[in-house]
Amino acid sequence: MLDPTREIKYFAKLGWIKVIDLNKPLRDAVKVMVENKIRHLPVVDGDKLVGFLSVKDAIDVLDSYNAKELLREKVSKFMSDKVIAARPDEPLWETLKVMVEADVGALPIVDDEGKVLGVFTERDVVLTVAPEIDWGDVEALKYATTNVKVIEPTTTFSDVVEIMKEYNIRHLPVVQGKSAIGMVTALGILGFALKNEKRLDKDLPAEPARSFMEDFVYVPDTSKFVEALDALARSPNDAVLVLGEDKEVKGIITDRDVLRLTAKEVERLLRP
């Protein structure tokens, strides 16, 4: 049985984690995110936490006409300096509540001097917390986002970036007709931009989604939520599609969805 009062240090990544110095160029930070498949990066001055950079911050830069130039600017220009952090001895339930209320996908773990000890992310929730909850026999579609924004393989790079910004999303299923054929992710877009940096302010914005879409993980629309959760844990892009006949997109479940659902269940466990 999951203990909601257990200290967050037992669920977080501690010790070996990736950070970025505030004076490094944004390009370096994006490279760290892409190469390590992480969406949140603590920003440090020396060994002290001074900010936080998310994949969404980097995506915003790609929407600029001078994106190539901005990637050379210091991380400090783009980071959030209003960082919510947690201590390693804080309880799980409180950490989850803070993340949901602040609508953030990660919390740096710091000591009393502000030194970064680790990070607790929504991916950790998927891998270490959510599996300890009894989700019952509920179907995946009950907890999925069903009004899914999709794109076509001809949707351009610049349009994909704009859609992600407008809808505040990090995953876009690519469909041919009604059938899912791929997935575009925020990290995938950043990786594609780095590989084609010389074209970033020229013809790259017109590149079609078929050039940078990725494979996807899915479950049938008759699946149980626990099956979708297991598939999500194995997904390389932190999302699982729920598909109907002919691979029609019926829903999507992301790490952020599981964070919110888990926070509710953990809070319920606190009640007598």
N, C-alpha and C positions, 0 to 999 in steps of 0.2 A: 504494500500500500504506500502510495506517495505521501511523504510528509511535507506539507506546505510550509512548515516553519524551518525546514532544513536550510542551512546556510548556502548562499548562492555559490560559494567557492567550489562546492561539490558538483556543480553543473556547468560552470564556466570554463573557458580555456584560460589557463594560467601558465605563466612562465614564458614559453616560446610563442610570441605573437609578433605580428607585423605592426610597425608604427612608421610614421614619416615625420621628418623634421619640418618645421614650419617654413624654413627658408629654401627648401627644395622646390624645384619647378613642379607644377601640377602634373606635367607629363610623367614624372617619376612616380608620383602617387598613383596615377591611373595604371601605369605598368605593374606596380605592386598588386593592385586590385585584380587586374586581368590575369596575371601569372599565377596568383594564389587563389583565384576564384572567391574573393571576398568582396563584400559590398560596403564595408564600414572600416574606416582606418583612423585610429587615434593619431592626433597630431601633437608632437612634443617639442619642447624647447629644452634641450639637454635630455633629462629623463623625466621631466615634469609634463603632465598633461595640460595643454593649452587650447585644444580644439578638437574637432571631429570632422571628418570628411566622409561623405557618403557617395554612392554611385550616382545618386540623383544630382548632387552638386556638380559632378563631372558631366553628366548628360546636359545640364543647363548650358555648359560652355559650348557644347557641340552645336547648339542652336544659334550661336553667334556668327556673324559674317566673317569675323576674324578669329575663328576658333584656333587655327594653327598658332597664331601669335599668343593667344591666351594660355595655351598649354605650356608656354615658356615662363609664364608668370609664377610668382611664389605661391605655395599652397596657402599661406596666411591670407591671401586675397579672397579665397573661395571657401575656406573652412567656416564652420559654425563655432564661434568662441563662447557660446552659451551652452556649455556641455553639462548634461546630466550624467553623473557618475555614481557608482555604487561601491560600498565597502565589501570586502570578501565575507564578512560575517553577517551581512544583511539577509533576512529570510527570503526564500524563493517567492512567496506570495506577494511580498511588498515590491520586489524587483519587477515582477510581471505587471503588477498594477501600475507602477511608474511608467513602464515602457508603453503600455496601452494608452494611458492618459496623455502621455507626451507624443504619442504616435511615432515612436522611434523603433527601429529594428535591432538596435544594439546599445549596450551600456558598457563603457569602460569600467574596469574594476581597478580602484586605486587604493593606496595606503594613506595614512594620515598626513603625509607630506605631499601628496598629489602625484606620487610616482605610479606609473602604469604597471599594474601587476598582471592584467589580463583583460579579457573582454567576454561579455555574455551576449549572445546574439539569438535572433529568432531561429537560426539554423540549429543552435544548441537546444532550443525548445523542441524542435522536431525530432532531434536525435536522442535526447536524454530525458526529457520531461514528459512530453505527450505520450510516449509509449507506456508510461507507468500509470496512465489513467484508463479506467474502464469506460470505453466509449459505447458499450452495448452493441446492439444490432442495427443501429441507425445507418441509413443509406448515405453514400457519399454526396449525392446531390443535395441533401438537406443542408450540408455545411459548405457547399460550393457556391461561388459567385456564378450565377446563371446568366446574367446579362453581360456576356463576354464581348469585349471589343476585339475585333479581328481585322486582319489586313490581307491584301492580296499579294501574290509574289511580285507584282509590278509596282507596289507602293514604294516610293523613293526613300532613300536614307533620310533626307531632310524632313519628309512628312512623318516618318516613323518617330523621329526625335520630337517633333511637335506634338504628335499624339500622346507620347509618353508623358510629356510635360503637362499637356492639357488635362489628361485624365489621371495624372499622378499614379502611373502604373509602370512596372518594370518588365512585364511579359506581354507579348502580342502573338497569339496564334496566327499562323499563315494558312489561308484556306484557298483551295482551288475549287470553285463552285461552292459546295457546302462542306467538302472534306478537308480535314486538317492535313497539311503536308509538311509543316515545319513550325518552328518557334523562333521569334526574335526576342532577345533579352537585352537589358541595359548593359550588362557586362559584355555581351557579344558585340554590341554596337561599339563600345569603347575599344575593344580589341581590334575590330575591323578598322576603326579610325586610326589607331596607332600604326597598323600595318600599312595603311595608305595615307600616312600623314602628309606627304608631299602634295596629295590631291585634295586635301581637306577643304581648302578654300577655293577650289576650282570645280572639277567635275564630280567629285565624290558625292555631293548632296543629291545628285540625280541617279545614283546607283540603286538598282532595284533590290527589294528585300530578298529575292532568291539568291543574291550574291552573299548575304551574310546571315541567312536563317540557319538554325541548328536543328538537330534531331530533338524529339520530345518524348516524354514518358506519359502514358495514359492508362486509364482504367475504364472498363465499360460502365455505362450509366446504371447498370444493375448492381454495381459493386457496393460493398459496405464501406463505411468511412475508415475503418481500421485497415482495409485493403488499400485504400487511397493513401492513407498515412504511411504505410509501408512503402508504397511506390514513390511517394514524395521524398522519403528518406534516401532513396536510391537515385533520385533525379539529379542530373548534373546542372540543371538550370533552376532549381529551387521552386519548381511548379509542376503540378500534374494536371493533365487535362482529363475531363470526364466526357467520353465520347459515346454517341449513339450509333445507330446503323450508318454504314458507309462513312464512318469516322466523322460524323457531324458533331461539332462542338456544342455540348450541352452545358458545360461548366468548367471552372478552373479552381483549383485549390493551391494556394501559395503558402510560403512560410509565414507571411504576415497573418493570413487567415488562421493558421494553426496557433500562432501566438495569442491572438485575441480569444479564440475558443478555449485554449488551455488556461488562460488567465481567469476566465469565468469559472471553469471547472475547479481550479485550485482554490478560488475564493469560496466556492460551494463547500469544499472539503473542510474549510475552517469553521463552518457553522456546526453547532452542536446537534 
